[in-house]
Amino acid sequence: MGAATVSPIEINRNYGETELKKLAEQVLGLTKMNWNTMALMNKEPVTIEYARKVVDVLKTGLEAEGFLKDFRYYI
């Protein structure tokens, strides 16, 4: 498949009683792409991309004292 080809996903509810529509909305929310980037072939959702950036900041081992703790400041 090409870079711009949409790939469907299958959603299964293995346990719980959440409505499938609600599950689909949550999955859709996790698949938002980062359109504010110059990386043309990035297939990673923005949620994963920024989670990795937060982990990189946390891996530095710096103490939280004196630093902004809210991850939104690192985006």
C-alpha positions, 0 to 999 in steps of 0.5 A: 500500500502507498503512504496515503492509503487508508488502512482499516482497523478492526475493533473487538470488545473482549470484555466489559460492557462499553458500547461499540460506538463509544469504543470506536470514538475512543480508538479514533481519538487515539489515532489522530495524526499530527498535521503540524509536522514537516515529516511527510511519511510519518504514520505514527499517531500524535498520541504515540509521538508525544508520549515518546517525547514525554518519556524522553524527558522523563528518562533524563532523570531530572528531579521535578523540583523547579521544573514544570510538571505538566506534560503539555509544556513539553509538547 
